[in-house]
């Protein structure tokens, strides 16, 4: 049993030595090949773009938020941009399943469409005039109904959670 262990260790050591010799030979051949060619690397800051290179048109750039040229898309806080009812508060003692919160109306409409017509959908206005935010909620439900709806939507891939309308 000791001889078998010794043979394995001896084989591993000799294999490692062969790999080291091969790597050293390869490294010296590679470094000779590179040094024989005249390569000159220039930092990217020194590279001047050519006039004939394609450029991105300025209309494709979005100004940073907070800059004078940035203006958020217009959203009316008083009306929902979808056909689902807009509520300013949640019904007391009822439960809701939140499936999303959006500031953009196109995302909001898509979320309401994806929720389907099998569940009651309401949009909770949780934003202000300057910072609109709409929560897409399923409900109102009883507590047991909300847990079942939550599980159904999580199985569909939603990152949904429960909200209580206290």
CNS distance restraints for C-alpha pairs under 8 A (distance, minus, plus):
assign (resid   1 and name CA) (resid   5 and name CA) 6.58 0.50 0.50
assign (resid   2 and name CA) (resid   6 and name CA) 6.12 0.50 0.50
assign (resid   3 and name CA) (resid   7 and name CA) 6.08 0.50 0.50
assign (resid   4 and name CA) (resid   8 and name CA) 6.32 0.50 0.50
assign (resid   5 and name CA) (resid   9 and name CA) 6.26 0.50 0.50
assign (resid   6 and name CA) (resid  10 and name CA) 6.02 0.50 0.50
assign (resid   7 and name CA) (resid  11 and name CA) 5.97 0.50 0.50
assign (resid   8 and name CA) (resid  12 and name CA) 6.07 0.50 0.50
assign (resid   9 and name CA) (resid  13 and name CA) 6.11 0.50 0.50
assign (resid  10 and name CA) (resid  14 and name CA) 6.16 0.50 0.50
assign (resid  11 and name CA) (resid  15 and name CA) 6.01 0.50 0.50
assign (resid  12 and name CA) (resid  16 and name CA) 6.08 0.50 0.50
assign (resid  13 and name CA) (resid  17 and name CA) 6.19 0.50 0.50
assign (resid  14 and name CA) (resid  18 and name CA) 6.23 0.50 0.50
assign (resid  15 and name CA) (resid  19 and name CA) 6.29 0.50 0.50
assign (resid  16 and name CA) (resid  20 and name CA) 6.24 0.50 0.50
assign (resid  17 and name CA) (resid  21 and name CA) 6.28 0.50 0.50
assign (resid  18 and name CA) (resid  22 and name CA) 6.13 0.50 0.50
assign (resid  19 and name CA) (resid  23 and name CA) 6.07 0.50 0.50
assign (resid  20 and name CA) (resid  24 and name CA) 6.15 0.50 0.50
assign (resid  21 and name CA) (resid  25 and name CA) 6.19 0.50 0.50
assign (resid  22 and name CA) (resid  26 and name CA) 6.07 0.50 0.50
assign (resid  23 and name CA) (resid  27 and name CA) 5.93 0.50 0.50
assign (resid  24 and name CA) (resid  28 and name CA) 6.23 0.50 0.50
assign (resid  25 and name CA) (resid  29 and name CA) 6.25 0.50 0.50
assign (resid  26 and name CA) (resid  30 and name CA) 6.00 0.50 0.50
assign (resid  27 and name CA) (resid  31 and name CA) 6.03 0.50 0.50
assign (resid  28 and name CA) (resid  32 and name CA) 6.12 0.50 0.50
assign (resid  29 and name CA) (resid  33 and name CA) 6.20 0.50 0.50
assign (resid  30 and name CA) (resid  34 and name CA) 6.28 0.50 0.50
assign (resid  31 and name CA) (resid  35 and name CA) 6.01 0.50 0.50
assign (resid  32 and name CA) (resid  36 and name CA) 6.07 0.50 0.50
assign (resid  33 and name CA) (resid  37 and name CA) 6.79 0.50 0.50
assign (resid  34 and name CA) (resid  38 and name CA) 7.88 0.50 0.50
assign (resid  34 and name CA) (resid  39 and name CA) 7.92 0.50 0.50
assign (resid  42 and name CA) (resid  46 and name CA) 6.65 0.50 0.50
assign (resid  42 and name CA) (resid  47 and name CA) 7.39 0.50 0.50
assign (resid  43 and name CA) (resid  47 and name CA) 7.16 0.50 0.50
assign (resid  49 and name CA) (resid  53 and name CA) 7.04 0.50 0.50
assign (resid  56 and name CA) (resid  60 and name CA) 7.13 0.50 0.50
assign (resid  57 and name CA) (resid  61 and name CA) 7.76 0.50 0.50
assign (resid  62 and name CA) (resid  70 and name CA) 7.91 0.50 0.50
assign (resid  63 and name CA) (resid  67 and name CA) 6.68 0.50 0.50
assign (resid  63 and name CA) (resid  69 and name CA) 6.49 0.50 0.50
assign (resid  63 and name CA) (resid  70 and name CA) 5.60 0.50 0.50
assign (resid  64 and name CA) (resid  70 and name CA) 6.62 0.50 0.50
assign (resid  65 and name CA) (resid  70 and name CA) 5.91 0.50 0.50
assign (resid  66 and name CA) (resid  70 and name CA) 6.47 0.50 0.50
assign (resid  73 and name CA) (resid 104 and name CA) 7.61 0.50 0.50
assign (resid  75 and name CA) (resid 105 and name CA) 7.48 0.50 0.50
assign (resid  75 and name CA) (resid 132 and name CA) 6.97 0.50 0.50
assign (resid  76 and name CA) (resid  80 and name CA) 7.55 0.50 0.50
assign (resid  76 and name CA) (resid 129 and name CA) 7.57 0.50 0.50
assign (resid  77 and name CA) (resid 125 and name CA) 7.18 0.50 0.50
assign (resid  77 and name CA) (resid 127 and name CA) 7.47 0.50 0.50
assign (resid  77 and name CA) (resid 128 and name CA) 6.96 0.50 0.50
assign (resid  77 and name CA) (resid 129 and name CA) 6.03 0.50 0.50
assign (resid  77 and name CA) (resid 132 and name CA) 6.47 0.50 0.50
assign (resid  79 and name CA) (resid  86 and name CA) 6.81 0.50 0.50
assign (resid  80 and name CA) (resid  84 and name CA) 7.33 0.50 0.50
assign (resid  80 and name CA) (resid  85 and name CA) 7.09 0.50 0.50
assign (resid  80 and name CA) (resid  86 and name CA) 5.50 0.50 0.50
assign (resid  80 and name CA) (resid 123 and name CA) 7.20 0.50 0.50
assign (resid  81 and name CA) (resid 105 and name CA) 6.06 0.50 0.50
assign (resid  81 and name CA) (resid 108 and name CA) 7.70 0.50 0.50
assign (resid  81 and name CA) (resid 109 and name CA) 7.05 0.50 0.50
assign (resid  82 and name CA) (resid 108 and name CA) 7.52 0.50 0.50
assign (resid  82 and name CA) (resid 109 and name CA) 5.63 0.50 0.50
assign (resid  82 and name CA) (resid 112 and name CA) 7.56 0.50 0.50
assign (resid  84 and name CA) (resid 112 and name CA) 7.40 0.50 0.50
assign (resid  84 and name CA) (resid 121 and name CA) 6.17 0.50 0.50
assign (resid  84 and name CA) (resid 122 and name CA) 5.57 0.50 0.50
assign (resid  84 and name CA) (resid 123 and name CA) 6.50 0.50 0.50
assign (resid  85 and name CA) (resid 121 and name CA) 7.54 0.50 0.50
assign (resid  85 and name CA) (resid 122 and name CA) 5.21 0.50 0.50
assign (resid  85 and name CA) (resid 123 and name CA) 6.07 0.50 0.50
assign (resid  86 and name CA) (resid 122 and name CA) 6.08 0.50 0.50
assign (resid  86 and name CA) (resid 123 and name CA) 4.75 0.50 0.50
assign (resid  86 and name CA) (resid 124 and name CA) 5.90 0.50 0.50
assign (resid  86 and name CA) (resid 125 and name CA) 6.74 0.50 0.50
assign (resid  87 and name CA) (resid 122 and name CA) 6.91 0.50 0.50
assign (resid  87 and name CA) (resid 123 and name CA) 6.05 0.50 0.50
assign (resid  87 and name CA) (resid 124 and name CA) 4.94 0.50 0.50
assign (resid  87 and name CA) (resid 125 and name CA) 6.21 0.50 0.50
assign (resid  88 and name CA) (resid 124 and name CA) 5.76 0.50 0.50
assign (resid  88 and name CA) (resid 125 and name CA) 5.28 0.50 0.50
assign (resid  88 and name CA) (resid 126 and name CA) 7.29 0.50 0.50
assign (resid  89 and name CA) (resid 124 and name CA) 6.75 0.50 0.50
assign (resid  89 and name CA) (resid 125 and name CA) 7.76 0.50 0.50
assign (resid  89 and name CA) (resid 165 and name CA) 7.82 0.50 0.50
assign (resid  90 and name CA) (resid  94 and name CA) 7.76 0.50 0.50
assign (resid  90 and name CA) (resid 124 and name CA) 7.57 0.50 0.50
assign (resid  90 and name CA) (resid 164 and name CA) 7.86 0.50 0.50
assign (resid  90 and name CA) (resid 165 and name CA) 4.67 0.50 0.50
assign (resid  90 and name CA) (resid 166 and name CA) 7.44 0.50 0.50
assign (resid  91 and name CA) (resid 140 and name CA) 7.20 0.50 0.50
assign (resid  91 and name CA) (resid 165 and name CA) 5.13 0.50 0.50
assign (resid  91 and name CA) (resid 166 and name CA) 7.26 0.50 0.50
assign (resid  92 and name CA) (resid 164 and name CA) 7.84 0.50 0.50
assign (resid  92 and name CA) (resid 165 and name CA) 4.67 0.50 0.50
assign (resid  92 and name CA) (resid 166 and name CA) 4.68 0.50 0.50
assign (resid  93 and name CA) (resid 164 and name CA) 7.04 0.50 0.50
assign (resid  93 and name CA) (resid 165 and name CA) 5.67 0.50 0.50
assign (resid  93 and name CA) (resid 166 and name CA) 5.62 0.50 0.50
assign (resid  94 and name CA) (resid 140 and name CA) 5.58 0.50 0.50
assign (resid  94 and name CA) (resid 141 and name CA) 5.70 0.50 0.50
assign (resid  94 and name CA) (resid 142 and name CA) 5.78 0.50 0.50
assign (resid  94 and name CA) (resid 143 and name CA) 7.22 0.50 0.50
assign (resid  94 and name CA) (resid 164 and name CA) 6.18 0.50 0.50
assign (resid  94 and name CA) (resid 165 and name CA) 5.32 0.50 0.50
assign (resid  94 and name CA) (resid 166 and name CA) 7.52 0.50 0.50
assign (resid  95 and name CA) (resid 139 and name CA) 6.68 0.50 0.50
assign (resid  95 and name CA) (resid 140 and name CA) 5.56 0.50 0.50
assign (resid  95 and name CA) (resid 141 and name CA) 5.02 0.50 0.50
assign (resid  95 and name CA) (resid 142 and name CA) 5.85 0.50 0.50
assign (resid  95 and name CA) (resid 143 and name CA) 5.85 0.50 0.50
assign (resid  95 and name CA) (resid 146 and name CA) 6.04 0.50 0.50
assign (resid  95 and name CA) (resid 162 and name CA) 6.88 0.50 0.50
assign (resid  95 and name CA) (resid 163 and name CA) 5.82 0.50 0.50
assign (resid  95 and name CA) (resid 164 and name CA) 4.69 0.50 0.50
assign (resid  95 and name CA) (resid 165 and name CA) 5.94 0.50 0.50
assign (resid  96 and name CA) (resid 137 and name CA) 5.96 0.50 0.50
assign (resid  96 and name CA) (resid 138 and name CA) 5.48 0.50 0.50
assign (resid  96 and name CA) (resid 139 and name CA) 4.80 0.50 0.50
assign (resid  96 and name CA) (resid 140 and name CA) 5.40 0.50 0.50
assign (resid  96 and name CA) (resid 141 and name CA) 6.16 0.50 0.50
assign (resid  96 and name CA) (resid 146 and name CA) 6.27 0.50 0.50
assign (resid  96 and name CA) (resid 162 and name CA) 5.69 0.50 0.50
assign (resid  96 and name CA) (resid 163 and name CA) 5.02 0.50 0.50
assign (resid  96 and name CA) (resid 164 and name CA) 6.28 0.50 0.50
assign (resid  96 and name CA) (resid 165 and name CA) 7.37 0.50 0.50
assign (resid  97 and name CA) (resid 137 and name CA) 5.39 0.50 0.50
assign (resid  97 and name CA) (resid 138 and name CA) 5.00 0.50 0.50
assign (resid  97 and name CA) (resid 139 and name CA) 6.64 0.50 0.50
assign (resid  97 and name CA) (resid 146 and name CA) 6.40 0.50 0.50
assign (resid  97 and name CA) (resid 149 and name CA) 7.16 0.50 0.50
assign (resid  97 and name CA) (resid 150 and name CA) 6.01 0.50 0.50
assign (resid  97 and name CA) (resid 160 and name CA) 6.54 0.50 0.50
assign (resid  97 and name CA) (resid 161 and name CA) 5.63 0.50 0.50
assign (resid  97 and name CA) (resid 162 and name CA) 4.62 0.50 0.50
assign (resid  97 and name CA) (resid 163 and name CA) 6.07 0.50 0.50
assign (resid  98 and name CA) (resid 135 and name CA) 6.89 0.50 0.50
assign (resid  98 and name CA) (resid 136 and name CA) 5.89 0.50 0.50
assign (resid  98 and name CA) (resid 137 and name CA) 4.43 0.50 0.50
assign (resid  98 and name CA) (resid 138 and name CA) 6.43 0.50 0.50
assign (resid  98 and name CA) (resid 160 and name CA) 5.51 0.50 0.50
assign (resid  98 and name CA) (resid 161 and name CA) 5.52 0.50 0.50
assign (resid  98 and name CA) (resid 162 and name CA) 6.15 0.50 0.50
assign (resid  98 and name CA) (resid 163 and name CA) 6.74 0.50 0.50
assign (resid  99 and name CA) (resid 135 and name CA) 7.78 0.50 0.50
assign (resid  99 and name CA) (resid 136 and name CA) 5.83 0.50 0.50
assign (resid  99 and name CA) (resid 137 and name CA) 6.08 0.50 0.50
assign (resid  99 and name CA) (resid 138 and name CA) 7.54 0.50 0.50
assign (resid  99 and name CA) (resid 153 and name CA) 7.90 0.50 0.50
assign (resid  99 and name CA) (resid 158 and name CA) 6.48 0.50 0.50
assign (resid  99 and name CA) (resid 159 and name CA) 6.69 0.50 0.50
assign (resid  99 and name CA) (resid 160 and name CA) 4.70 0.50 0.50
assign (resid  99 and name CA) (resid 161 and name CA) 7.09 0.50 0.50
assign (resid 100 and name CA) (resid 111 and name CA) 7.34 0.50 0.50
assign (resid 100 and name CA) (resid 135 and name CA) 5.79 0.50 0.50
assign (resid 100 and name CA) (resid 136 and name CA) 5.24 0.50 0.50
assign (resid 100 and name CA) (resid 137 and name CA) 7.44 0.50 0.50
assign (resid 100 and name CA) (resid 160 and name CA) 7.30 0.50 0.50
assign (resid 101 and name CA) (resid 108 and name CA) 7.78 0.50 0.50
assign (resid 101 and name CA) (resid 133 and name CA) 6.60 0.50 0.50
assign (resid 101 and name CA) (resid 134 and name CA) 5.49 0.50 0.50
assign (resid 101 and name CA) (resid 135 and name CA) 4.18 0.50 0.50
assign (resid 101 and name CA) (resid 136 and name CA) 6.03 0.50 0.50
assign (resid 102 and name CA) (resid 107 and name CA) 6.58 0.50 0.50
assign (resid 102 and name CA) (resid 108 and name CA) 5.81 0.50 0.50
assign (resid 102 and name CA) (resid 133 and name CA) 5.54 0.50 0.50
assign (resid 102 and name CA) (resid 134 and name CA) 5.29 0.50 0.50
assign (resid 102 and name CA) (resid 135 and name CA) 6.41 0.50 0.50
assign (resid 102 and name CA) (resid 136 and name CA) 7.96 0.50 0.50
assign (resid 103 and name CA) (resid 107 and name CA) 7.94 0.50 0.50
assign (resid 103 and name CA) (resid 108 and name CA) 7.61 0.50 0.50
assign (resid 103 and name CA) (resid 131 and name CA) 7.79 0.50 0.50
assign (resid 103 and name CA) (resid 132 and name CA) 5.60 0.50 0.50
assign (resid 103 and name CA) (resid 133 and name CA) 4.63 0.50 0.50
assign (resid 103 and name CA) (resid 134 and name CA) 6.26 0.50 0.50
assign (resid 104 and name CA) (resid 108 and name CA) 6.37 0.50 0.50
assign (resid 105 and name CA) (resid 109 and name CA) 6.10 0.50 0.50
assign (resid 106 and name CA) (resid 110 and name CA) 6.27 0.50 0.50
assign (resid 107 and name CA) (resid 111 and name CA) 6.18 0.50 0.50
assign (resid 108 and name CA) (resid 112 and name CA) 6.30 0.50 0.50
assign (resid 108 and name CA) (resid 134 and name CA) 7.52 0.50 0.50
assign (resid 108 and name CA) (resid 136 and name CA) 7.44 0.50 0.50
assign (resid 109 and name CA) (resid 113 and name CA) 6.15 0.50 0.50
assign (resid 110 and name CA) (resid 114 and name CA) 6.08 0.50 0.50
assign (resid 111 and name CA) (resid 115 and name CA) 6.13 0.50 0.50
assign (resid 111 and name CA) (resid 136 and name CA) 7.35 0.50 0.50
assign (resid 112 and name CA) (resid 116 and name CA) 6.89 0.50 0.50
assign (resid 112 and name CA) (resid 121 and name CA) 7.19 0.50 0.50
assign (resid 112 and name CA) (resid 136 and name CA) 7.04 0.50 0.50
assign (resid 115 and name CA) (resid 119 and name CA) 7.45 0.50 0.50
assign (resid 115 and name CA) (resid 121 and name CA) 7.59 0.50 0.50
assign (resid 117 and name CA) (resid 121 and name CA) 7.91 0.50 0.50
assign (resid 119 and name CA) (resid 138 and name CA) 6.43 0.50 0.50
assign (resid 119 and name CA) (resid 139 and name CA) 7.25 0.50 0.50
assign (resid 120 and name CA) (resid 138 and name CA) 5.57 0.50 0.50
assign (resid 120 and name CA) (resid 139 and name CA) 5.39 0.50 0.50
assign (resid 120 and name CA) (resid 140 and name CA) 7.42 0.50 0.50
assign (resid 121 and name CA) (resid 136 and name CA) 7.07 0.50 0.50
assign (resid 121 and name CA) (resid 137 and name CA) 5.75 0.50 0.50
assign (resid 121 and name CA) (resid 138 and name CA) 4.59 0.50 0.50
assign (resid 121 and name CA) (resid 139 and name CA) 6.16 0.50 0.50
assign (resid 122 and name CA) (resid 136 and name CA) 6.23 0.50 0.50
assign (resid 122 and name CA) (resid 137 and name CA) 5.34 0.50 0.50
assign (resid 122 and name CA) (resid 138 and name CA) 6.25 0.50 0.50
assign (resid 122 and name CA) (resid 139 and name CA) 7.00 0.50 0.50
assign (resid 123 and name CA) (resid 134 and name CA) 6.17 0.50 0.50
assign (resid 123 and name CA) (resid 135 and name CA) 5.55 0.50 0.50
assign (resid 123 and name CA) (resid 136 and name CA) 4.87 0.50 0.50
assign (resid 123 and name CA) (resid 137 and name CA) 6.04 0.50 0.50
assign (resid 124 and name CA) (resid 134 and name CA) 5.64 0.50 0.50
assign (resid 124 and name CA) (resid 135 and name CA) 5.00 0.50 0.50
assign (resid 124 and name CA) (resid 136 and name CA) 6.56 0.50 0.50
assign (resid 124 and name CA) (resid 137 and name CA) 7.10 0.50 0.50
assign (resid 125 and name CA) (resid 132 and name CA) 7.86 0.50 0.50
assign (resid 125 and name CA) (resid 133 and name CA) 6.38 0.50 0.50
assign (resid 125 and name CA) (resid 134 and name CA) 4.90 0.50 0.50
assign (resid 125 and name CA) (resid 135 and name CA) 6.59 0.50 0.50
assign (resid 126 and name CA) (resid 132 and name CA) 7.37 0.50 0.50
assign (resid 126 and name CA) (resid 133 and name CA) 5.45 0.50 0.50
assign (resid 126 and name CA) (resid 134 and name CA) 5.78 0.50 0.50
assign (resid 126 and name CA) (resid 135 and name CA) 6.85 0.50 0.50
assign (resid 127 and name CA) (resid 131 and name CA) 5.69 0.50 0.50
assign (resid 127 and name CA) (resid 132 and name CA) 4.27 0.50 0.50
assign (resid 127 and name CA) (resid 133 and name CA) 4.31 0.50 0.50
assign (resid 127 and name CA) (resid 134 and name CA) 6.68 0.50 0.50
assign (resid 128 and name CA) (resid 132 and name CA) 5.18 0.50 0.50
assign (resid 128 and name CA) (resid 133 and name CA) 7.40 0.50 0.50
assign (resid 139 and name CA) (resid 146 and name CA) 7.53 0.50 0.50
assign (resid 141 and name CA) (resid 145 and name CA) 5.56 0.50 0.50
assign (resid 141 and name CA) (resid 146 and name CA) 5.35 0.50 0.50
assign (resid 142 and name CA) (resid 146 and name CA) 6.06 0.50 0.50
assign (resid 143 and name CA) (resid 147 and name CA) 6.41 0.50 0.50
assign (resid 144 and name CA) (resid 148 and name CA) 6.50 0.50 0.50
assign (resid 145 and name CA) (resid 149 and name CA) 6.23 0.50 0.50
assign (resid 146 and name CA) (resid 150 and name CA) 5.94 0.50 0.50
assign (resid 146 and name CA) (resid 162 and name CA) 7.26 0.50 0.50
assign (resid 147 and name CA) (resid 151 and name CA) 6.23 0.50 0.50
assign (resid 147 and name CA) (resid 162 and name CA) 7.80 0.50 0.50
assign (resid 148 and name CA) (resid 152 and name CA) 6.29 0.50 0.50
assign (resid 149 and name CA) (resid 153 and name CA) 6.28 0.50 0.50
assign (resid 150 and name CA) (resid 154 and name CA) 6.11 0.50 0.50
assign (resid 150 and name CA) (resid 160 and name CA) 6.55 0.50 0.50
assign (resid 150 and name CA) (resid 161 and name CA) 6.61 0.50 0.50
assign (resid 150 and name CA) (resid 162 and name CA) 7.12 0.50 0.50
assign (resid 151 and name CA) (resid 155 and name CA) 6.10 0.50 0.50
assign (resid 152 and name CA) (resid 156 and name CA) 6.49 0.50 0.50
assign (resid 153 and name CA) (resid 157 and name CA) 6.57 0.50 0.50
assign (resid 153 and name CA) (resid 158 and name CA) 5.58 0.50 0.50
assign (resid 153 and name CA) (resid 160 and name CA) 6.83 0.50 0.50
assign (resid 154 and name CA) (resid 158 and name CA) 4.83 0.50 0.50
assign (resid 154 and name CA) (resid 159 and name CA) 6.22 0.50 0.50
assign (resid 154 and name CA) (resid 160 and name CA) 6.17 0.50 0.50
